[in-house]
Amino acid sequence: MYQTILFCTDFCSHTPIIANKARLLAQQFGAKLYLVHVVPPIPSYGYSGSVDLQTISEEHGEKLLKDLAIQLHVPPEQAFIATGSTKQEILQIAKRVQANLIVLGSHGYHGLSSLLGSTANGVSHGALCDVLQIHVSD
């Protein structure tokens, strides 16, 4: 049924649980598993320090993603790091790898929080494939 699964992570405390579910789904379906982590742009206005916070954030994300790929036995060419709008980057990568399923965590925000920017909600509405939201609570 699913041949290509894209697991999206923000490296929250629930990442190991969600990642394991994505790995098990890929095994069950004999699917290729891809990983993606999106680093949101860090506004630089008003900051004149010599430290490039964006680069530090991206490098940290790359290290975490590399470690996760090793844990899940995902080849490096199937692990993507991107910078930009989380929703847009996930949807672009899903299209590029021709994902049949996108797996991501959902914090289950309700009301105004949900309307203002749930990534899971945005991906679900914009995806051209199935989306599995794994509910996690903080």
C-alpha atoms as one frame of an Amber mdcrd trajectory, in Angstrom:
protein
   0.000   0.000   0.000   2.617   2.567   1.067   5.879   2.531  -0.838   7.437
   5.794   0.344   7.000   7.197   3.849   8.227  10.629   4.903   8.773  11.070
   8.641   8.862  14.717   9.740  10.526  15.564  13.023  11.010  18.625  15.168
  13.093  16.641  17.692  10.614  17.161  20.523  10.731  14.811  23.498   8.299
  12.452  21.721  10.485  11.981  18.641  11.668   8.465  19.585   8.074   7.220
  19.930   6.911   8.771  16.653  10.080   7.715  14.809   9.627   4.117  15.949
   6.055   4.098  14.634   7.240   5.450  11.274   9.991   2.803  11.152   7.530
   0.017  11.959   5.130   1.233   9.269   7.950   1.265   6.716   8.909  -2.283
   7.715   5.325  -3.497   7.620   4.731  -2.146   4.120   8.245  -2.733   2.793
   8.384   1.009   2.174  11.341   3.321   1.774  11.604   5.652   4.789  12.685
   9.272   4.369  13.337  11.783   7.146  12.957  15.541   7.182  13.690  18.237
   9.739  12.875  21.855   8.985  14.755  24.667  10.700  12.597  27.774  10.806
  14.327  31.014   9.818  15.571  32.967  12.806  14.798  36.680  12.493  18.000
  38.696  12.711  16.542  42.172  13.158  17.897  43.923  16.197  20.696  41.380
  16.630  24.199  42.510  15.782  26.193  39.780  17.508  29.019  37.909  15.860
  27.347  34.522  16.346  25.298  33.283  13.399  22.341  31.754  15.226  20.790
  30.426  11.998  23.926  28.462  11.100  24.234  27.090  14.622  20.597  25.991
  14.553  20.999  24.340  11.142  24.202  22.539  12.167  22.539  21.269  15.339
  19.557  20.035  13.303  21.881  18.284  10.849  23.629  16.447  13.683  20.351
  15.355  15.263  19.007  14.229  11.892  22.186  12.269  11.101  21.980  10.523
  14.485  18.301   9.690  13.949  19.016   8.338  10.465  21.665   6.028  11.926
  19.269   4.816  14.643  16.539   4.102  12.086  18.944   2.612   9.496  17.997
   5.291   6.973  20.682   6.070   4.364  22.026   9.654   4.460  20.578  10.456
   1.023  17.093   9.774   2.461  17.453  12.345   5.261  16.723  15.984   4.468
  17.298  19.175   6.401  15.616  22.315   5.123  15.275  25.920   6.217  12.076
  27.858   5.740   8.361  27.447   6.296   7.920  24.074   7.959   4.679  23.270
   6.155   5.949  24.329   2.731   9.280  22.530   3.054   7.615  19.294   4.186
   5.162  19.422   1.288   7.951  20.126  -1.237  10.068  17.241  -0.001   7.047
  14.920   0.073   6.412  15.775  -3.554  10.095  15.353  -4.494  10.336  11.849
  -2.977   6.814  10.956  -4.156   5.677  10.109  -0.637   2.567   7.958  -0.253
   2.403   8.723   3.471   3.621  11.569   5.664   4.066  10.753   9.359   4.379
  13.512  11.946   3.556  14.319  15.521   0.589  16.417  16.513   0.351  18.170
  19.838  -3.443  18.283  19.573  -3.843  22.012  19.934  -7.412  23.226  19.984
  -9.158  26.514  19.400  -7.077  29.564  18.537  -3.752  27.701  18.813  -4.920
  25.290  16.140  -6.059  28.074  13.831  -2.842  30.071  14.175  -0.418  27.553
  12.881  -0.549  23.866  13.578   2.081  22.371  11.287   0.322  19.007  11.315
  -2.948  20.641  10.309  -1.292  22.651   7.538   0.501  19.612   6.145  -2.705
  17.554   6.277  -4.609  20.119   4.256  -1.850  20.675   1.707  -0.572  17.142
   1.169  -1.170  15.171  -2.010  -0.923  11.905  -0.069  -2.125  10.398   3.184
  -0.965  12.021   6.427  -0.721  10.158   9.713  -0.702  12.450  12.728   0.624
  10.733  15.843  -0.951  12.482  18.836   1.536  13.452  21.524   0.909  15.399
  24.682   3.402  17.614  26.446
